[in-house]
């Protein structure tokens, strides 16, 4: 029988990767200070490759260079060459001696990721639209690279399984895998959740997380599409507006807030979720919602809610309010997190940049011969976000797993809608930029079916 993870990966390839030997990561012997050398030019220099050269990718590359002073950006891959040149220009302004991307190390196209992975880099930064993340993560792990993987890690159940299989292989290979769920590395948040788990507000009775902002990337009118541009290129250039590429706003952006809910719940998955959502901003193209509200139920009946919106002219807020039997923890309402209740507390420490800290953790682990693997929690948070999105898309109550199939619930004759049993695969197969492709239509709760 074939490996389902391998089959899913094969189905989700866009183009056949070019041949070439897979190169092992460099053997590192130095455990000295990362600040020892301001200029990267030794045998211990870590070679970094960036896959996805937009704003987030360029930011991740800058943070990687800031985390390890004996490292260089030596390769870049993106669907578009203009993104690569813009990224090099921006990074070179801050790191003129440590951005050394020769012409033959600039890879473009939908298969560019594999060419970069095969070119001899030690560390790979994954920052493309998340629809590509499962196959990029799989390829990087197969090649034995240390990885920074931006969130989310998948946009559908098929991608989740592919990426989860890569996580397991990364564990076997003892590769470092740091997730872009940056709040897990924030100084004040680490202290918040330690106090929460130590019982400073008692037992959790409920959580409300908000993620209110303006639109991330406005979909241009269809008339703005250049003549002759294929469907796939048009959609990739406007990736945020298509669920097969972004996963929608709940999965691509508000997943940060869901990850914090999961952190509070010690990364145990929920039992079920009900949700609602829709689109208020008219768009001729695209298939994503601009607002969601999801209520997740955990074991014992605890309800945790997340609500997000991306509409201009509305109240903006990113906050977490965690209620307990002895008080409440409030994050995001004011400059510092605080606890109201029996054990009053307010964060007064130094808040370091969480984006820097996640890269420092990655490069310190590489230098010291240690292993960090954020894989299990990053995949759980990703799938929980997909679960909520599907509840809102379909208007149905979605379960985490099918207890009836496991013999735990014989009472119901109806097959439950379980995210772990989902067969959804939003990614097109073997498409090229010039191809025609019609993505799934705008979801209609009560009409759209759970797959």
C-alpha positions, 0 to 999 in steps of 0.5 A: 500500500502506498504512503498516503502522505507521499501520495498527497505530496505528489498530487500537490506538486505544481511542476516536476523539480529539476534533478540534482543531488541533495546536499547535506547541511554543513557540519558545525563545530563552533559553539562560541558567541553568535556575536563573535564575528560581524562579517560572515566569511569563515568555514562556520558561516551558515548559508541561508536560503529564502523561499518567498521574498515578499514583505514577510519573507524579507523580514524573516531574512533580516531577523535571521541575519540579526540572530546570527552574525556568521550567516549569509543570505546566499540564495533566494526563490520566488515566483517572480524575479521582481520580488527577489530584486526588491528583497535583495535591495532592502536587505543589503541596505542593513546587511551590505556584507551578508547578502551575497545572492549571485545570479545563478542563486536566484530561482524563479517560478513555481518550482523555484523552491526545489532548486534553492533547496538543492543548491547547498544552503544550510537553513531554509526560510519558508515564507511563500503563500501558505498554500505552497507550505506543505510541499516546501516543508516536505522538500526541505525536510527531505533534504535535511535542512534546518527550517524556519516555517512561517504560519500557517502550515497548510490551508486544507486537510490534505496539506495538513497531513503532508506537513504533519508527515514532514514534522515527524520526519524532521524529528527523526532527522533531528532537524531544527524546525521553528514555527512563525507563531511568534507570540510563543517567543514573546517575553511578556506572553511567555510570562503570562501563560506561565502564570496562567498555567500555574493557576494564578487566575484559577481554572479557565472558564472561558476565552475571547480572542479578537483579531480586528484589522483592515484588509490585508490585500485588497482584490483588484477589479477584474478589469485590472488583470493584464491581457494574456495573464493566466488564471494561476498567475493572477491568483498567485499575484493576489494570493491572499484573496483565494482560499487555496493559497491563503486559507482565508483570513482566519487561517492566515492571520487570526490563526495567531490568536487561535494559537494563543487559545491553544497555548492557554489550553495546553495544546489539547485540541477542542471537541467541536466548533460552530462558526459564522462568517461572510463577506461585506466588501464586494469583490468581483473575484476571490473567494474569502470571507472578511469576517468570522466568529467561531466558538470552540468547545473543549473537553468539559464544556469550556467555550473559547471564542475567536472573532476576526474582521478585516473591514476598513472603517471599523474598530481595530483590536487584537486582544485576548481575555482569559477568564478564570475562577480567581480572576482574568488575564488580559492581553492586548488592551493597553501596553502591558498584559495584566491580571485582575483578581486574587493575584493582581499582576502587570507585566513590567519587564523588558519586551524584546522583539518576538520576531528576533527571538524566534530566529535567535532560538533557531540559530542558537540551537543550530550552533549548540547542536541542540534541536527545537521542533515546534511541529506538533503544536504548529500543526495542531493550531493550523488544523484548528483554524481550518476546522473553524473556517469550515464550520463558518463556510458550511454552517455546520458543527464540526468535530475534531474527531469521529468518536463513533468510528472509535466506538466511543459514541454509539448513540448517533446514527448520523456520521459526524463531520470531523476535521481529522477525517476531512478529505478536502484538497483545495490545491490544483494539480500540476498547474502552470502560470498560464493555465486556466483554473477556477477555484472553489466558489464563494462559500455559502453557509447551509449550501457549501458541503463539508468535504 
